[in-house]
Amino acid sequence: MIKKSSILFLSFGLMALVGCESKAGTGAISGGAGGAAIGGLVGGTQGALIGGAAGVITGGLLGTYLDNNEQKKLKQESMQTYQRIESKEKLRVNDIIALSKAKISDDKIITLIKKTGSTYSLNQYKINKLHNAHVSEKVINHMLSN
């Protein structure tokens, strides 16, 4: 029974992945597949189901706002920032710098700040750090306003 359900789950995941045209769908499916694989290793069939569900939820945020190329660039720039977004944690100043260095657009950075509920209390040192890292005025002004 376990083998049949695993094969069915993987087959469904592959069909969904191939047929997925949106960034959110691809992110959710990728997250679900990764979560199911890890959950299956740790907790068997039940772990795979729980891990898959958690992966779908968290993978959706990345997939909604960042396309595959942007996700790849962000992973290369800062795996920690990528994981923080994936787990819907609040973004830190260094995460904003990593997003900017990964060439994520200002609008997408601002959207991620909003969706993760991130707020900032920026002193002059942090503002200078953002400027020196070439984070745009638009993003810095948004960080100052919330």
Backbone as CSV, one residue per row, in Angstrom:
resi,resn,N_x,N_y,N_z,CA_x,CA_y,CA_z,C_x,C_y,C_z
1,MET,0.822,-1.204,0.000,0.000,0.000,0.000,0.861,1.262,0.000
2,ILE,1.944,1.246,0.750,2.802,2.418,0.809,3.413,2.695,-0.558
3,LYS,3.875,1.662,-1.238,4.491,1.854,-2.540,3.488,2.412,-3.539
4,LYS,2.249,1.891,-3.517,1.237,2.370,-4.450,0.923,3.839,-4.198
5,SER,0.762,4.214,-2.929,0.435,5.617,-2.632,1.600,6.534,-2.960
6,SER,2.826,6.069,-2.763,3.996,6.887,-3.111,4.081,7.092,-4.608
7,ILE,3.856,6.038,-5.369,3.902,6.137,-6.824,2.795,7.057,-7.318
8,LEU,1.598,6.925,-6.763,0.487,7.778,-7.144,0.796,9.239,-6.839
9,PHE,1.337,9.500,-5.652,1.663,10.861,-5.247,2.715,11.466,-6.170
10,LEU,3.762,10.708,-6.473,4.822,11.198,-7.353,4.301,11.403,-8.770
11,SER,3.464,10.519,-9.250,2.892,10.658,-10.599,2.039,11.909,-10.694
12,PHE,1.222,12.136,-9.679,0.379,13.322,-9.659,1.247,14.577,-9.642
13,GLY,2.286,14.559,-8.835,3.199,15.699,-8.749,3.886,15.996,-10.064
14,LEU,4.327,14.958,-10.759,4.980,15.151,-12.056,4.009,15.709,-13.088
15,MET,2.772,15.206,-13.091,1.781,15.713,-14.034,1.491,17.183,-13.755
16,ALA,1.362,17.515,-12.490,1.079,18.901,-12.130,2.243,19.806,-12.488
17,LEU,3.462,19.326,-12.276,4.642,20.119,-12.582,4.745,20.385,-14.075
18,VAL,4.524,19.384,-14.865,4.604,19.535,-16.313,3.502,20.463,-16.805
19,GLY,2.324,20.393,-16.221,1.199,21.189,-16.681,1.100,22.556,-16.043
20,CYS,2.000,22.910,-15.171,1.936,24.165,-14.439,2.502,25.305,-15.265
21,GLU,1.708,26.341,-15.484,2.181,27.457,-16.278,2.457,28.688,-15.446
22,SER,2.024,28.741,-14.202,2.236,29.930,-13.396,3.423,29.755,-12.469
23,LYS,4.018,30.905,-12.080,5.134,30.864,-11.137,4.668,30.324,-9.788
24,ALA,3.471,30.729,-9.370,2.963,30.259,-8.080,2.753,28.751,-8.105
25,GLY,2.182,28.270,-9.188,1.943,26.833,-9.296,3.231,26.050,-9.310
26,THR,4.197,26.526,-10.069,5.484,25.842,-10.125,6.163,25.871,-8.767
27,GLY,6.128,27.025,-8.094,6.727,27.128,-6.764,6.036,26.216,-5.772
28,ALA,4.734,26.160,-5.834,3.979,25.313,-4.913,4.272,23.839,-5.168
29,ILE,4.312,23.454,-6.435,4.594,22.052,-6.762,6.019,21.690,-6.365
30,SER,6.972,22.579,-6.670,8.363,22.312,-6.294,8.496,22.196,-4.786
31,GLY,7.855,23.112,-4.074,7.884,23.060,-2.613,7.231,21.799,-2.093
32,GLY,6.120,21.420,-2.697,5.421,20.205,-2.283,6.240,18.961,-2.511
33,ALA,6.901,18.901,-3.648,7.739,17.732,-3.956,8.909,17.640,-2.990
34,GLY,9.550,18.770,-2.730,10.666,18.773,-1.786,10.222,18.415,-0.384
35,GLY,9.100,18.991,0.038,8.570,18.689,1.369,8.168,17.240,1.504
36,ALA,7.573,16.679,0.462,7.167,15.271,0.494,8.381,14.356,0.566
37,ALA,9.411,14.701,-0.181,10.621,13.868,-0.168,11.266,13.866,1.212
38,ILE,11.423,15.037,1.794,12.027,15.125,3.125,11.119,14.473,4.162
39,GLY,9.828,14.780,4.089,8.880,14.190,5.035,8.837,12.682,4.935
40,GLY,8.926,12.143,3.709,8.929,10.693,3.514,10.141,10.037,4.123
41,LEU,11.286,10.696,4.000,12.504,10.145,4.591,12.437,10.145,6.113
42,VAL,11.891,11.208,6.659,11.841,11.353,8.117,10.688,10.575,8.731
43,GLY,9.503,10.680,8.136,8.327,10.124,8.785,7.497,9.159,7.973
44,GLY,8.048,8.568,6.938,7.291,7.599,6.150,6.166,8.252,5.377
45,THR,5.109,7.513,5.142,3.992,7.986,4.333,3.324,9.210,4.947
46,GLN,3.065,9.140,6.257,2.421,10.273,6.919,3.315,11.506,6.855
47,GLY,4.612,11.319,7.050,5.556,12.428,6.954,5.584,13.032,5.568
48,ALA,5.472,12.174,4.547,5.467,12.662,3.166,4.251,13.535,2.906
49,LEU,3.104,13.129,3.417,1.887,13.920,3.215,1.976,15.265,3.925
50,ILE,2.441,15.253,5.161,2.573,16.500,5.928,3.634,17.397,5.293
51,GLY,4.784,16.813,4.962,5.848,17.585,4.329,5.425,18.153,2.995
52,GLY,4.691,17.373,2.232,4.206,17.843,0.935,3.264,19.023,1.073
53,ALA,2.352,18.936,2.027,1.404,20.034,2.259,2.130,21.297,2.697
54,ALA,3.080,21.165,3.611,3.846,22.323,4.077,4.652,22.918,2.930
55,GLY,5.230,22.065,2.095,6.018,22.541,0.964,5.184,23.294,-0.056
56,VAL,3.959,22.845,-0.288,3.066,23.529,-1.225,2.793,24.945,-0.738
57,ILE,2.534,25.085,0.542,2.207,26.403,1.106,3.400,27.342,0.999
58,THR,4.571,26.888,1.450,5.731,27.774,1.448,6.287,27.997,0.050
59,GLY,6.250,26.998,-0.799,6.746,27.157,-2.164,5.910,28.133,-2.966
60,GLY,4.661,28.291,-2.601,3.776,29.200,-3.307,4.195,30.656,-3.201
61,LEU,4.738,31.082,-2.048,5.141,32.476,-1.875,6.282,32.822,-2.819
62,LEU,7.301,31.986,-2.843,8.423,32.230,-3.751,7.962,32.197,-5.199
63,GLY,7.174,31.199,-5.535,6.719,31.052,-6.911,5.779,32.146,-7.359
64,THR,5.046,32.733,-6.436,4.116,33.798,-6.780,4.848,35.052,-7.208
65,TYR,5.953,35.350,-6.558,6.609,36.632,-6.768,7.921,36.558,-7.545
66,LEU,8.564,35.409,-7.561,9.846,35.297,-8.253,9.789,34.179,-9.282
67,ASP,10.221,34.469,-10.512,10.254,33.415,-11.512,11.460,32.504,-11.257
68,ASN,11.572,31.438,-12.018,12.634,30.448,-11.785,14.027,31.055,-11.872
69,ASN,14.236,31.931,-12.835,15.540,32.560,-12.994,15.875,33.440,-11.782
70,GLU,14.891,34.197,-11.302,15.106,35.045,-10.125,15.373,34.197,-8.886
71,GLN,14.650,33.088,-8.752,14.892,32.203,-7.615,16.305,31.645,-7.652
72,LYS,16.757,31.275,-8.842,18.112,30.734,-8.997,19.159,31.782,-8.616
73,LYS,18.974,33.016,-9.101,19.905,34.099,-8.770,19.932,34.348,-7.263
74,LEU,18.745,34.334,-6.648,18.680,34.582,-5.207,19.358,33.466,-4.421
75,LYS,19.149,32.219,-4.840,19.827,31.095,-4.175,21.338,31.260,-4.251
76,GLN,21.839,31.707,-5.399,23.279,31.895,-5.566,23.782,33.053,-4.713
77,GLU,22.988,34.102,-4.610,23.388,35.281,-3.846,23.310,35.029,-2.343
78,SER,22.202,34.437,-1.895,22.014,34.208,-0.468,20.975,33.110,-0.226
79,MET,21.462,31.919,0.050,20.558,30.812,0.358,19.741,31.129,1.614
80,GLN,20.344,31.847,2.555,19.646,32.196,3.794,18.426,33.076,3.510
81,THR,18.588,34.049,2.628,17.459,34.911,2.257,16.388,34.096,1.540
82,TYR,16.810,33.231,0.638,15.877,32.363,-0.076,15.055,31.537,0.914
83,GLN,15.723,30.945,1.879,15.035,30.116,2.872,14.132,30.952,3.774
84,ARG,14.561,32.166,4.079,13.742,33.039,4.914,12.435,33.375,4.196
85,ILE,12.503,33.670,2.914,11.289,33.961,2.140,10.431,32.706,2.046
86,GLU,11.062,31.581,1.792,10.345,30.319,1.662,9.552,29.986,2.924
87,SER,10.107,30.323,4.083,9.419,30.019,5.341,8.617,31.210,5.863
88,LYS,8.467,32.230,5.022,7.666,33.423,5.337,8.151,34.147,6.585
89,GLU,9.456,34.130,6.821,10.031,34.876,7.938,10.200,36.335,7.529
90,LYS,10.274,37.198,8.529,10.504,38.614,8.257,11.886,38.793,7.650
91,LEU,11.962,39.714,6.701,13.214,39.965,6.003,14.043,40.999,6.759
92,ARG,15.336,40.775,6.834,16.267,41.676,7.500,16.923,42.585,6.460
93,VAL,17.659,43.570,6.937,18.351,44.492,6.043,19.265,43.720,5.086
94,ASN,20.006,42.742,5.594,20.897,41.960,4.727,20.124,41.176,3.665
95,ASP,18.885,40.792,3.972,18.055,40.103,2.973,17.676,41.057,1.844
96,ILE,17.372,42.292,2.188,17.016,43.287,1.172,18.217,43.536,0.261
97,ILE,19.399,43.594,0.868,20.621,43.763,0.081,20.815,42.568,-0.849
98,ALA,20.601,41.365,-0.348,20.743,40.157,-1.178,19.745,40.164,-2.326
99,LEU,18.507,40.562,-2.066,17.502,40.634,-3.129,17.921,41.636,-4.200
100,SER,18.443,42.772,-3.764,18.895,43.788,-4.702,20.084,43.293,-5.533
101,LYS,21.033,42.627,-4.877,22.200,42.088,-5.592,21.805,40.990,-6.571
102,ALA,20.726,40.281,-6.269,20.227,39.234,-7.162,19.407,39.818,-8.316
103,LYS,19.344,41.143,-8.380,18.649,41.862,-9.461,17.137,41.650,-9.456
104,ILE,16.575,41.472,-8.244,15.122,41.395,-8.110,14.593,42.824,-8.204
105,SER,13.510,43.034,-8.934,12.992,44.387,-9.150,12.537,45.023,-7.843
106,ASP,12.543,46.355,-7.832,12.101,47.097,-6.646,10.688,46.719,-6.233
107,ASP,9.794,46.632,-7.207,8.399,46.300,-6.894,8.280,44.923,-6.254
108,LYS,9.063,43.966,-6.725,9.019,42.623,-6.148,9.616,42.612,-4.746
109,ILE,10.683,43.376,-4.540,11.271,43.455,-3.194,10.252,44.050,-2.225
110,ILE,9.601,45.115,-2.640,8.593,45.763,-1.783,7.437,44.807,-1.502
111,THR,7.011,44.076,-2.508,5.941,43.094,-2.306,6.363,42.025,-1.302
112,LEU,7.591,41.543,-1.404,8.077,40.536,-0.455,8.169,41.108,0.953
113,ILE,8.558,42.369,1.074,8.581,43.016,2.388,7.177,43.004,2.986
114,LYS,6.197,43.378,2.167,4.803,43.413,2.635,4.293,42.019,2.982
115,LYS,4.504,41.050,2.076,3.953,39.708,2.272,4.575,38.969,3.458
116,THR,5.810,39.326,3.818,6.442,38.684,4.971,6.209,39.471,6.258
117,GLY,5.496,40.588,6.160,5.203,41.383,7.351,6.439,42.048,7.939
118,SER,7.432,42.295,7.109,8.683,42.873,7.590,8.533,44.369,7.857
119,THR,9.078,44.814,8.974,9.117,46.234,9.317,10.542,46.580,9.730
120,TYR,10.870,47.857,9.601,12.247,48.262,9.838,12.307,49.533,10.679
121,SER,13.305,49.568,11.508,13.666,50.758,12.257,15.099,51.068,11.836
122,LEU,15.214,51.870,10.800,16.517,52.097,10.190,17.232,53.292,10.806
123,ASN,18.437,53.053,11.296,19.285,54.152,11.745,20.187,54.560,10.579
124,GLN,21.001,55.596,10.789,21.839,56.096,9.705,22.832,55.048,9.215
125,TYR,23.351,54.221,10.117,24.291,53.163,9.719,23.626,52.199,8.727
126,LYS,22.394,51.757,9.032,21.695,50.817,8.153,21.322,51.468,6.813
127,ILE,20.944,52.730,6.861,20.608,53.442,5.622,21.853,53.537,4.741
128,ASN,22.987,53.890,5.342,24.242,53.951,4.581,24.609,52.585,4.019
129,LYS,24.391,51.543,4.801,24.681,50.179,4.350,23.837,49.840,3.122
130,LEU,22.566,50.206,3.143,21.679,49.968,1.997,22.139,50.771,0.777
131,HIS,22.491,52.050,0.997,22.983,52.872,-0.111,24.268,52.292,-0.699
132,ASN,25.189,51.916,0.159,26.475,51.372,-0.303,26.301,50.068,-1.076
133,ALA,25.235,49.342,-0.791,24.936,48.088,-1.500,24.086,48.340,-2.752
134,HIS,23.831,49.622,-3.045,23.075,50.030,-4.242,21.620,49.590,-4.218
135,VAL,21.033,49.507,-3.028,19.591,49.290,-2.915,18.932,50.610,-3.330
136,SER,17.873,50.527,-4.099,17.249,51.732,-4.661,16.600,52.604,-3.581
137,GLU,16.468,53.883,-3.922,15.793,54.833,-3.032,14.336,54.427,-2.815
138,LYS,13.727,53.895,-3.861,12.327,53.463,-3.753,12.168,52.413,-2.652
139,VAL,13.056,51.418,-2.615,12.985,50.362,-1.607,13.318,50.931,-0.230
140,ILE,14.361,51.741,-0.154,14.750,52.328,1.137,13.624,53.196,1.682
141,ASN,13.003,54.004,0.826,11.888,54.849,1.278,10.722,54.008,1.780
142,HIS,10.466,52.880,1.110,9.397,51.999,1.581,9.755,51.433,2.959
143,MET,11.001,51.044,3.130,11.436,50.491,4.417,11.309,51.540,5.517
144,LEU,11.581,52.789,5.203,11.470,53.876,6.192,10.017,54.202,6.520
145,SER,9.130,53.967,5.569,7.721,54.377,5.757,6.869,53.370,6.509
146,ASN,7.356,52.139,6.671,6.476,51.164,7.344,6.941,50.820,8.730
